Amino acid sequence: MLAAKQAMLACLFSFVALNAHSQSDSLHVDTLARKARYFNQIMAGGLFDKDGVPSFSLATVHGIRKEMGSLGIGLSYDIYESMKVFPVTLIGSIDVIKVGENRLFLQFGGGYAWLRHEEYINEFMIWDVKGGLALQSAFGYRITTEKLNVYILAGYKYQEIAYEQAPRWWIWGPPSGSTSVERQSQRVVIQVGFGFH
């Protein structure tokens, strides 16, 4: 009889311990779910060179936000003069000032961009377009509503551009020499957009 009581007490203790552990795990998962969540943003605006000449810029970021910071993958479509640029970047941001439910934040990113020249296909020249390093930094203001965030962002973009061009063989006769071009483009970027949270 004593052994049976001890066995029943042991089972009861094990059940209570397992139940408490499962509740602790559930609370831990719920806490993580509240702190780390998926976010996205879609931004559109302009790139401005040193003379103030504008060009188009479109970007989207998808990632994870946790407390005051976020980390995500950014995809962009930027126009630099005759070049169409498609950067893929790793973007991090951190909230620096809280204004009610809104945030002033800093954002930094870096990655690689693929390029396409508007004259990539023509009857006179052959273009070998290469990618280049893409960097960006910005400060922004995030306005939080019940279902989405509204973003206002201003910053700086640095883009390396490299390509080779050569006339088709029948213009000058073979061998046709090629010209290598490498340059760095720097732009001020201003964008507005929205995202779900």
N, CA, C and O of each residue as an XYZ file, in Angstrom:
788
protein
N       0.835     -1.200      0.000
C       0.000      0.000      0.000
C       0.869      1.249      0.000
O       0.583      2.211     -0.712
N       1.940      1.233      0.806
C       2.852      2.376      0.868
C       3.504      2.598     -0.483
O       3.663      3.737     -0.921
N       3.885      1.507     -1.149
C       4.526      1.626     -2.462
C       3.552      2.221     -3.473
O       3.952      3.016     -4.323
N       2.276      1.842     -3.386
C       1.274      2.375     -4.318
C       1.078      3.865     -4.105
O       0.962      4.622     -5.069
N       1.040      4.300     -2.825
C       0.898      5.732     -2.533
C       2.099      6.518     -3.044
O       1.959      7.605     -3.603
N       3.287      5.941     -2.838
C       4.500      6.617     -3.317
C       4.486      6.731     -4.836
O       4.898      7.749     -5.392
N       4.006      5.674     -5.512
C       3.941      5.712     -6.975
C       2.947      6.755     -7.448
O       3.198      7.473     -8.416
N       1.778      6.838     -6.736
C       0.773      7.833     -7.108
C       1.286      9.242     -6.882
O       1.049     10.126     -7.705
N       1.990      9.468     -5.773
C       2.572     10.782     -5.501
C       3.620     11.163     -6.546
O       3.696     12.314     -6.977
N       4.428     10.172     -6.946
C       5.457     10.409     -7.964
C       4.813     10.784     -9.294
O       5.293     11.687     -9.980
N       3.721     10.094     -9.670
C       3.013     10.400    -10.916
C       2.403     11.799    -10.863
O       2.471     12.556    -11.831
N       1.797     12.136     -9.697
C       1.185     13.448     -9.545
C       2.241     14.547     -9.643
O       2.025     15.565    -10.301
N       3.381     14.338     -8.989
C       4.465     15.314     -9.038
C       4.981     15.483    -10.470
O       5.236     16.603    -10.913
N       5.134     14.365    -11.191
C       5.621     14.421    -12.581
C       4.643     15.172    -13.470
O       5.054     15.965    -14.317
N       3.324     14.923    -13.277
C       2.299     15.605    -14.072
C       2.339     17.119    -13.847
O       2.274     17.903    -14.794
N       2.448     17.522    -12.551
C       2.505     18.952    -12.226
C       3.758     19.589    -12.829
O       3.703     20.686    -13.384
N       4.890     18.882    -12.710
C       6.151     19.419    -13.243
C       6.088     19.564    -14.762
O       6.517     20.581    -15.307
N       5.549     18.538    -15.454
C       5.444     18.600    -16.919
C       4.496     19.704    -17.354
O       4.768     20.405    -18.329
N       3.384     19.867    -16.642
C       2.413     20.904    -16.983
C       3.021     22.293    -16.809
O       2.833     23.174    -17.648
N       3.753     22.477    -15.708
C       4.405     23.769    -15.469
C       5.443     24.055    -16.538
O       5.582     25.192    -16.989
N       6.184     23.004    -16.950
C       7.218     23.176    -17.975
C       6.592     23.550    -19.323
O       7.095     24.413    -20.042
N       5.473     22.872    -19.646
C       4.815     23.170    -20.921
C       4.260     24.590    -20.920
O       4.325     25.276    -21.940
N       3.710     25.046    -19.782
C       3.212     26.411    -19.699
C       4.353     27.409    -19.825
O       4.198     28.460    -20.448
N       5.505     27.081    -19.232
C       6.681     27.949    -19.345
C       7.138     28.055    -20.790
O       7.458     29.143    -21.267
N       7.170     26.893    -21.505
C       7.561     26.908    -22.920
C       6.576     27.727    -23.739
O       6.976     28.494    -24.615
N       5.268     27.561    -23.450
C       4.252     28.311    -24.186
C       4.416     29.809    -23.956
O       4.309     30.599    -24.895
N       4.677     30.203    -22.704
C       4.885     31.609    -22.392
C       6.121     32.141    -23.111
O       6.119     33.267    -23.608
N       7.185     31.323    -23.164
C       8.426     31.726    -23.829
C       8.184     31.955    -25.319
O       8.658     32.939    -25.888
N       7.439     31.032    -25.953
C       7.137     31.170    -27.381
C       6.279     32.399    -27.632
O       6.516     33.138    -28.588
N       5.270     32.628    -26.768
C       4.414     33.795    -26.929
C       5.214     35.078    -26.787
O       4.996     36.036    -27.528
N       6.154     35.097    -25.822
C       6.989     36.281    -25.629
C       7.849     36.544    -26.853
O       7.976     37.684    -27.298
N       8.452     35.465    -27.406
C       9.252     35.619    -28.616
C       8.401     36.108    -29.775
O       8.835     36.949    -30.562
N       7.188     35.579    -29.876
C       6.298     35.979    -30.971
C       5.961     37.458    -30.875
O       5.844     38.135    -31.897
N       5.804     37.964    -29.662
C       5.503     39.381    -29.508
C       6.712     40.241    -29.828
O       6.562     41.343    -30.356
N       7.900     39.761    -29.520
C       9.097     40.576    -29.700
C       9.659     40.498    -31.104
O      10.132     41.514    -31.614
N       9.633     39.353    -31.752
C      10.188     39.184    -33.096
C       9.041     38.923    -34.062
O       8.293     37.959    -33.898
N       8.902     39.782    -35.069
C       7.792     39.636    -36.001
C       8.227     40.048    -37.400
O       9.179     40.808    -37.577
N       7.521     39.537    -38.370
C       7.797     39.850    -39.772
C       7.323     41.272    -40.090
O       6.304     41.727    -39.571
N       8.075     41.964    -40.948
C       7.635     43.267    -41.435
C       8.001     43.392    -42.908
O       8.856     42.663    -43.412
N       7.349     44.315    -43.583
C       7.725     44.655    -44.950
C       7.465     46.129    -45.190
O       6.685     46.761    -44.477
N       8.119     46.661    -46.189
C       7.870     48.045    -46.573
C       8.088     48.202    -48.075
O       8.948     47.545    -48.662
N       7.304     49.074    -48.680
C       7.423     49.404    -50.095
C       7.625     50.908    -50.187
O       6.819     51.685    -49.674
N       8.717     51.317    -50.853
C       9.089     52.722    -50.913
C       9.258     53.158    -52.365
O       9.735     52.390    -53.201
N       8.867     54.384    -52.655
C       9.084     54.961    -53.978
C       9.493     56.418    -53.803
O       9.073     57.094    -52.864
N      10.329     56.886    -54.738
C      10.777     58.267    -54.633
C      11.789     58.600    -55.708
O      11.733     58.077    -56.821
N      12.714     59.479    -55.359
C      13.665     59.959    -56.337
C      15.099     59.897    -55.865
O      15.381     59.965    -54.669
N      16.007     59.764    -56.829
C      17.445     59.912    -56.620
C      17.855     61.252    -57.211
O      17.402     61.618    -58.296
N      18.710     61.987    -56.506
C      19.107     63.317    -56.951
C      20.631     63.402    -57.002
O      21.309     63.123    -56.013
N      21.169     63.791    -58.174
C      22.614     63.929    -58.288
C      23.051     65.291    -57.747
O      22.231     66.042    -57.219
N      24.347     65.610    -57.877
C      24.879     66.836    -57.273
C      24.287     68.092    -57.903
O      24.322     69.163    -57.298
N      23.741     67.967    -59.122
C      23.093     69.111    -59.766
C      21.592     69.154    -59.506
O      20.891     70.023    -60.025
N      21.106     68.218    -58.704
C      19.689     68.187    -58.382
C      18.818     67.529    -59.431
O      17.592     67.611    -59.360
N      19.447     66.865    -60.424
C      18.681     66.190    -61.467
C      18.082     64.908    -60.889
O      18.820     64.081    -60.354
N      16.763     64.723    -60.983
C      16.139     63.551    -60.357
C      16.066     62.347    -61.282
O      16.087     62.483    -62.506
N      15.981     61.186    -60.688
C      15.674     59.946    -61.397
C      14.864     59.068    -60.447
O      14.746     59.377    -59.261
N      14.311     57.981    -60.965
C      13.338     57.179    -60.223
C      14.010     56.133    -59.350
O      15.055     55.587    -59.705
N      13.392     55.860    -58.194
C      13.873     54.820    -57.281
C      12.681     54.110    -56.650
O      11.739     54.751    -56.183
N      12.734     52.780    -56.641
C      11.685     51.950    -56.039
C      12.367     50.870    -55.209
O      13.366     50.297    -55.643
N      11.839     50.588    -54.023
C      12.476     49.597    -53.148
C      11.437     48.882    -52.301
O      10.382     49.431    -51.984
N      11.759     47.647    -51.942
C      10.964     46.904    -50.976
C      11.908     46.167    -50.037
O      12.966     45.694    -50.453
N      11.522     46.073    -48.775
C      12.324     45.394    -47.753
C      11.427     44.393    -47.030
O      10.296     44.715    -46.668
N      11.932     43.188    -46.822
C      11.215     42.155    -46.074
C      12.165     41.586    -45.029
O      13.302     41.232    -45.343
N      11.696     41.499    -43.783
C      12.586     41.001    -42.750
C      11.901     40.792    -41.415
O      10.685     40.612    -41.340
N      12.702     40.818    -40.365
C      12.248     40.572    -38.999
C      12.524     41.814    -38.149
O      13.631     42.352    -38.153
N      11.507     42.251    -37.429
C      11.670     43.354    -36.488
C      11.586     42.811    -35.069
O      10.700     42.019    -34.750
N      12.515     43.242    -34.220
C      12.518     42.816    -32.820
C      12.862     44.013    -31.949
O      13.945     44.588    -32.049
N      11.916     44.374    -31.093
C      12.073     45.503    -30.189
C      12.473     46.750    -30.973
O      11.670     47.238    -31.769
N      13.685     47.290    -30.782
C      14.072     48.557    -31.399
C      14.811     48.411    -32.722
O      15.158     49.422    -33.333
N      15.065     47.188    -33.188
C      15.844     47.010    -34.406
C      15.180     46.079    -35.391
O      14.230     45.370    -35.059
N      15.693     46.090    -36.615
C      15.185     45.189    -37.639
C      16.309     44.806    -38.584
O      17.306     45.517    -38.712
N      16.129     43.670    -39.243
C      17.089     43.169    -40.226
C      16.295     42.536    -41.361
O      15.390     41.737    -41.124
N      16.643     42.903    -42.610
C      15.880     42.373    -43.727
C      16.662     42.382    -45.023
O      17.801     42.845    -45.076
N      16.041     41.866    -46.063
C      16.601     41.843    -47.407
C      15.879     42.904    -48.234
O      14.650     42.939    -48.287
N      16.656     43.758    -48.872
C      16.090     44.813    -49.692
C      16.288     44.548    -51.174
O      17.365     44.126    -51.594
N      15.258     44.794    -51.962
C      15.305     44.701    -53.422
C      14.938     46.063    -53.982
O      13.935     46.651    -53.578
N      15.747     46.575    -54.914
C      15.530     47.926    -55.422
C      15.584     47.966    -56.940
O      16.124     47.077    -57.597
N      15.010     49.021    -57.460
C      15.117     49.348    -58.879
C      15.440     50.836    -58.953
O      14.600     51.678    -58.636
N      16.667     51.154    -59.376
C      17.137     52.537    -59.428
C      17.593     52.867    -60.841
O      18.074     51.999    -61.569
N      17.437     54.130    -61.221
C      17.901     54.587    -62.529
C      19.021     55.600    -62.325
O      18.835     56.626    -61.670
N      20.185     55.299    -62.895
C      21.328     56.198    -62.890
C      21.631     56.570    -64.346
O      22.268     55.806    -65.072
N      21.176     57.730    -64.753
C      21.382     58.175    -66.133
C      20.887     57.100    -67.103
O      19.690     56.817    -67.142
N      21.789     56.497    -67.885
C      21.361     55.483    -68.854
C      21.383     54.070    -68.278
O      21.122     53.108    -69.000
N      21.692     53.932    -66.987
C      21.789     52.626    -66.353
C      20.557     52.332    -65.504
O      20.117     53.173    -64.719
N      20.011     51.147    -65.667
C      18.982     50.630    -64.779
C      19.657     49.656    -63.818
O      20.315     48.710    -64.251
N      19.497     49.882    -62.521
C      20.260     49.173    -61.503
C      19.306     48.391    -60.605
O      18.261     48.896    -60.194
N      19.690     47.137    -60.306
C      18.846     46.247    -59.488
C      19.652     45.754    -58.281
O      20.208     44.656    -58.323
N      19.723     46.551    -57.207
C      20.487     46.139    -56.022
C      19.731     45.125    -55.157
O      18.512     45.197    -55.007
N      20.485     44.187    -54.599
C      20.006     43.284    -53.557
C      20.887     43.523    -52.340
O      22.096     43.296    -52.400
N      20.306     43.976    -51.244
C      21.093     44.416    -50.099
C      20.571     43.826    -48.792
O      19.392     43.498    -48.663
N      21.475     43.701    -47.834
C      21.114     43.376    -46.459
C      20.946     44.703    -45.729
O      21.869     45.517    -45.696
N      19.773     44.922    -45.145
C      19.447     46.219    -44.562
C      19.111     46.058    -43.085
O      18.282     45.230    -42.709
N      19.768     46.860    -42.259
C      19.476     46.894    -40.830
C      19.041     48.290    -40.421
O      19.501     49.284    -40.982
N      18.158     48.357    -39.448
C      17.731     49.665    -38.941
C      17.573     49.604    -37.431
O      17.356     48.540    -36.852
N      17.686     50.765    -36.813
C      17.529     50.855    -35.363
C      16.727     52.103    -35.032
O      16.977     53.177    -35.580
N      15.759     51.953    -34.129
C      14.962     53.091    -33.682
C      15.784     53.918    -32.697
O      16.391     53.369    -31.778
N      15.803     55.232    -32.887
C      16.605     56.090    -32.014
C      15.767     57.035    -31.155
O      16.180     57.408    -30.057
N      14.589     57.422    -31.654
C      13.732     58.325    -30.889
C      12.289     57.838    -31.001
O      11.812     57.536    -32.095
N      11.607     57.764    -29.875
C      10.199     57.359    -29.838
C       9.329     58.593    -29.644
O       9.542     59.377    -28.719
N       8.345     58.755    -30.527
C       7.389     59.855    -30.429
C       5.996     59.240    -30.392
O       5.399     58.999    -31.442
N       5.478     58.986    -29.213
C       4.228     58.250    -29.084
C       4.418     56.839    -29.616
O       5.310     56.122    -29.162
N       3.590     56.430    -30.572
C       3.750     55.132    -31.212
C       4.640     55.201    -32.453
O       4.883     54.179    -33.094
N       5.124     56.380    -32.795
C       5.954     56.562    -33.980
C       7.431     56.522    -33.616
O       7.799     56.659    -32.449
N       8.283     56.331    -34.641
C       9.713     56.173    -34.394
C      10.541     56.936    -35.431
O      10.229     56.935    -36.621
N      11.601     57.584    -34.949
C      12.655     58.086    -35.814
C      13.743     57.025    -35.837
O      14.189     56.589    -34.776
N      14.187     56.594    -37.022
C      15.123     55.473    -37.103
C      16.269     55.770    -38.050
O      16.176     56.637    -38.919
N      17.358     55.026    -37.862
C      18.511     55.048    -38.757
C      18.556     53.726    -39.511
O      18.224     52.676    -38.961
N      18.967     53.786    -40.770
C      18.987     52.588    -41.614
C      20.295     52.513    -42.394
O      20.777     53.516    -42.922
N      20.862     51.308    -42.458
C      22.112     51.088    -43.178
C      21.983     49.808    -44.007
O      21.330     48.853    -43.584
N      22.606     49.793    -45.182
C      22.520     48.608    -46.025
C      23.700     48.487    -46.963
O      24.359     49.474    -47.291
N      23.954     47.268    -47.387
C      25.020     47.012    -48.350
C      24.773     45.719    -49.081
O      24.189     44.784    -48.534
N      25.221     45.668    -50.329
C      25.032     44.457    -51.108
C      25.620     44.591    -52.500
O      26.639     45.253    -52.698
N      24.971     43.959    -53.453
C      25.467     43.904    -54.830
C      24.338     44.280    -55.778
O      23.176     43.957    -55.530
N      24.683     44.963    -56.860
C      23.673     45.386    -57.826
C      24.005     44.855    -59.211
O      25.160     44.845    -59.638
N      22.967     44.417    -59.896
C      23.082     44.044    -61.307
C      22.654     45.231    -62.151
O      21.749     45.971    -61.768
N      23.291     45.417    -63.285
C      23.061     46.587    -64.113
C      22.514     46.192    -65.476
O      22.760     45.098    -65.985
N      21.764     47.123    -66.043
C      21.343     46.976    -67.431
C      21.432     48.342    -68.090
O      20.861     49.318    -67.604
N      22.150     48.399    -69.193
C      22.281     49.642    -69.936
C      21.110     49.769    -70.893
O      20.685     48.779    -71.489
N      20.584     50.975    -71.047
C      19.457     51.175    -71.950
C      19.817     50.848    -73.395
O      18.945     50.525    -74.202
N      21.122     50.935    -73.719
C      21.573     50.634    -75.069
C      22.275     49.275    -75.121
O      23.131     49.037    -75.973
N      21.897     48.386    -74.193
C      22.544     47.081    -74.110
C      22.426     46.303    -75.419
O      23.349     45.580    -75.794
N      21.317     46.443    -76.103
C      21.122     45.775    -77.386
C      20.962     46.852    -78.461
O      19.969     47.579    -78.468
N      21.914     46.953    -79.347
C      21.746     47.818    -80.505
C      22.613     47.290    -81.641
O      23.369     46.334    -81.463
N      22.499     47.910    -82.796
C      23.144     47.351    -83.984
C      24.603     47.755    -84.124
O      25.308     47.205    -84.971
N      25.079     48.705    -83.315
C      26.430     49.211    -83.501
C      27.416     48.745    -82.430
O      28.596     48.545    -82.719
N      26.941     48.571    -81.198
C      27.849     48.281    -80.087
C      27.453     46.982    -79.396
O      26.286     46.590    -79.402
N      28.442     46.321    -78.799
C      28.233     45.167    -77.928
C      28.589     45.605    -76.510
O      29.688     46.103    -76.266
N      27.662     45.419    -75.584
C      27.866     45.828    -74.197
C      28.049     44.591    -73.316
O      27.281     43.632    -73.395
N      29.081     44.637    -72.477
C      29.268     43.619    -71.442
C      29.071     44.320    -70.100
O      30.001     44.923    -69.564
N      27.865     44.237    -69.568
C      27.508     44.995    -68.371
C      27.778     44.158    -67.130
O      27.339     43.012    -67.036
N      28.499     44.734    -66.186
C      28.858     44.041    -64.939
C      28.143     44.701    -63.767
O      27.695     45.844    -63.859
N      28.044     43.977    -62.683
C      27.434     44.525    -61.474
C      28.427     45.321    -60.660
O      29.557     45.556    -61.088
N      27.994     45.735    -59.482
C      28.869     46.514    -58.622
C      28.344     46.614    -57.206
O      27.204     46.258    -56.910
N      29.214     47.112    -56.336
C      28.888     47.289    -54.920
C      27.787     48.339    -54.756
O      27.796     49.371    -55.428
N      26.849     48.067    -53.864
C      25.768     49.007    -53.550
C      25.735     49.248    -52.042
O      25.665     48.299    -51.261
N      25.784     50.520    -51.634
C      25.722     50.898    -50.222
C      24.669     51.978    -50.039
O      24.415     52.773    -50.944
N      24.063     52.000    -48.872
C      23.096     53.045    -48.582
C      23.007     53.309    -47.090
O      23.248     52.423    -46.270
N      22.661     54.533    -46.755
C      22.394     54.921    -45.366
C      21.295     55.971    -45.398
O      21.191     56.741    -46.353
N      20.479     56.002    -44.355
C      19.345     56.926    -44.353
C      18.827     57.104    -42.940
O      19.091     56.293    -42.052
N      18.088     58.181    -42.752
C      17.281     58.321    -41.538
C      15.835     58.477    -41.972
O      15.550     59.016    -43.042
N      14.934     58.003    -41.140
C      13.539     58.022    -41.535
C      12.607     58.162    -40.353
O      13.015     58.092    -39.194
N      11.352     58.360    -40.680
C      10.303     58.488    -39.664
C       9.214     57.479    -39.982
O       8.669     57.476    -41.085
N       8.894     56.623    -39.022
C       7.897     55.578    -39.186
C       6.650     55.925    -38.382
O       6.693     56.010    -37.155
N       5.538     56.122    -39.087
C       4.259     56.451    -38.458
C       3.453     55.161    -38.351
O       3.151     54.525    -39.361
N       3.109     54.782    -37.137
C       2.416     53.512    -36.896
C       0.922     53.735    -36.766
O       0.470     54.536    -35.947
N       0.158     53.019    -37.582
C      -1.297     53.014    -37.460
C      -1.729     51.615    -37.039
O      -0.889     50.757    -36.766
N      -3.022     51.389    -36.987
C      -3.513     50.104    -36.484
C      -3.088     48.936    -37.365
O      -2.757     47.869    -36.849
N      -3.091     49.117    -38.692
C      -2.831     48.004    -39.588
C      -1.540     48.125    -40.395
O      -1.049     47.128    -40.924
N      -0.990     49.323    -40.495
C       0.214     49.469    -41.304
C       1.076     50.608    -40.796
O       0.659     51.410    -39.961
N       2.306     50.655    -41.329
C       3.246     51.729    -41.041
C       3.397     52.607    -42.277
O       3.372     52.111    -43.404
N       3.552     53.902    -42.066
C       3.856     54.843    -43.136
C       5.291     55.335    -42.922
O       5.664     55.716    -41.813
N       6.098     55.323    -44.004
C       7.520     55.663    -43.912
C       7.823     56.927    -44.699
O       7.310     57.132    -45.799
N       8.668     57.774    -44.114
C       9.264     58.911    -44.811
C      10.766     58.789    -44.608
O      11.230     58.708    -43.471
N      11.531     58.774    -45.692
C      12.948     58.428    -45.589
C      13.787     59.349    -46.466
O      13.388     59.694    -47.578
N      14.953     59.744    -45.955
C      15.924     60.535    -46.725
C      17.315     60.007    -46.418
O      17.630     59.703    -45.268
N      18.150     59.898    -47.452
C      19.480     59.350    -47.214
C      20.404     59.466    -48.412
O      20.294     60.383    -49.225
N      21.313     58.514    -48.496
C      22.416     58.555    -49.450
C      22.610     57.171    -50.042
O      22.552     56.172    -49.326
N      22.843     57.108    -51.362
C      23.143     55.845    -52.030
C      24.451     55.968    -52.804
O      24.711     56.958    -53.487
N      25.261     54.920    -52.667
C      26.531     54.821    -53.395
C      26.460     53.581    -54.275
O      26.134     52.494    -53.798
N      26.762     53.741    -55.553
C      26.654     52.633    -56.491
C      27.881     52.585    -57.405
O      28.211     53.572    -58.063
N      28.552     51.431    -57.440
C      29.638     51.225    -58.391
C      29.068     50.664    -59.693
O      28.239     49.754    -59.680
N      29.520     51.216    -60.805
C      29.033     50.824    -62.122
C      30.227     50.454    -62.990
O      31.193     51.211    -63.076
N      30.164     49.293    -63.633
C      31.254     48.839    -64.498
C      30.682     48.137    -65.723
O      29.758     47.330    -65.620
N      31.246     48.460    -66.884
C      30.832     47.777    -68.111
C      31.909     47.937    -69.183
O      32.763     48.818    -69.094
N      31.856     47.087    -70.176
C      32.725     47.181    -71.348
C      31.856     47.350    -72.585
O      30.768     46.783    -72.682
N      32.355     48.139    -73.525
C      31.640     48.305    -74.782
C      32.619     48.144    -75.943
O      33.768     48.579    -75.868
N      32.156     47.528    -76.990
C      33.002     47.295    -78.167
C      32.150     47.441    -79.417
O      31.013     46.970    -79.439
N      32.675     48.088    -80.467
C      31.918     48.167    -81.721
C      31.836     46.791    -82.378
O      32.741     45.970    -82.231
N      30.769     46.553    -83.087
C      30.635     45.295    -83.817
C      31.718     45.204    -84.893
O      32.146     46.215    -85.449
N      32.149     43.978    -85.173
C      33.342     43.756    -85.985
C      33.249     44.405    -87.358
O      34.274     44.793    -87.918
N      32.065     44.531    -87.909
C      31.945     45.033    -89.266
C      32.055     46.556    -89.363
O      32.094     47.107    -90.463
N      32.107     47.259    -88.174
C      32.244     48.716    -88.215
C      33.689     49.117    -88.491
O      33.960     49.885    -89.415
N      34.629     48.590    -87.678
C      36.041     48.937    -87.844
C      36.847     47.783    -88.418
O      38.008     47.960    -88.786
N      36.252     46.623    -88.498
C      37.000     45.449    -88.920
C      37.634     44.779    -87.721
O      37.956     45.442    -86.735
N      37.817     43.460    -87.795
C      38.420     42.764    -86.642
C      39.919     43.039    -86.582
O      40.544     43.258    -87.620
N      40.515     43.031    -85.366
C      39.798     42.947    -84.078
C      39.281     44.317    -83.651
O      39.985     45.316    -83.800
N      38.088     44.373    -83.136
C      37.520     45.627    -82.646
C      37.897     45.801    -81.181
O      37.632     44.927    -80.355
N      38.514     46.928    -80.865
C      38.917     47.169    -79.481
C      37.724     47.450    -78.593
O      36.683     47.920    -79.053
N      37.887     47.156    -77.315
C      36.821     47.414    -76.348
C      37.246     48.508    -75.383
O      38.436     48.751    -75.183
N      36.275     49.151    -74.798
C      36.498     50.208    -73.819
C      35.881     49.792    -72.498
O      34.699     49.454    -72.444
N      36.678     49.813    -71.422
C      36.188     49.478    -70.083
C      35.837     50.757    -69.337
O      36.603     51.721    -69.343
N      34.695     50.756    -68.708
C      34.231     51.922    -67.960
C      33.927     51.497    -66.529
O      33.171     50.553    -66.303
N      34.516     52.195    -65.568
C      34.218     51.982    -64.152
C      33.991     53.335    -63.506
O      34.822     54.236    -63.620
N      32.868     53.470    -62.833
C      32.615     54.747    -62.167
C      31.771     54.517    -60.922
O      31.164     53.462    -60.740
N      31.750     55.533    -60.077
C      30.966     55.487    -58.846
C      29.909     56.579    -58.916
O      30.215     57.739    -59.191
N      28.677     56.202    -58.667
C      27.578     57.155    -58.656
C      27.106     57.354    -57.226
O      26.919     56.392    -56.481
N      26.918     58.609    -56.852
C      26.446     58.947    -55.512
C      25.184     59.799    -55.644
O      25.142     60.754    -56.419
N      24.183     59.444    -54.890
C      22.894     60.110    -54.999
C      22.278     60.351    -53.620
O      22.453     59.558    -52.695
N      21.560     61.456    -53.511
C      20.653     61.663    -52.380
C      19.339     60.983    -52.734
O      18.837     61.135    -53.847
N      18.783     60.235    -51.793
C      17.522     59.530    -52.033
C      16.448     60.039    -51.070
O      16.693     60.185    -49.873
N      15.267     60.304    -51.603
C      14.106     60.690    -50.804
C      12.960     59.776    -51.213
O      12.621     59.696    -52.394
N      12.355     59.082    -50.239
C      11.317     58.126    -50.540
C      10.189     58.193    -49.510
O      10.399     58.585    -48.362
N       9.010     57.810    -49.937
C       7.873     57.634    -49.022
C       7.248     56.283    -49.342
O       7.370     55.789    -50.462
N       6.586     55.693    -48.371
C       5.986     54.394    -48.626
C       5.202     53.889    -47.436
O       4.906     54.635    -46.503
N       4.870     52.617    -47.483
C       4.088     52.005    -46.421
C       4.524     50.555    -46.245
O       5.239     50.011    -47.086
N       4.102     49.944    -45.176
C       4.403     48.543    -44.914
C       3.473     47.983    -43.860
O       2.910     48.721    -43.050
N       3.317     46.666    -43.880
C       2.477     45.979    -42.900
C       3.321     45.512    -41.723
O       4.508     45.230    -41.882
N       2.724     45.431    -40.562
C       3.457     45.008    -39.363
C       2.647     43.994    -38.570
O       3.100     43.522    -37.528
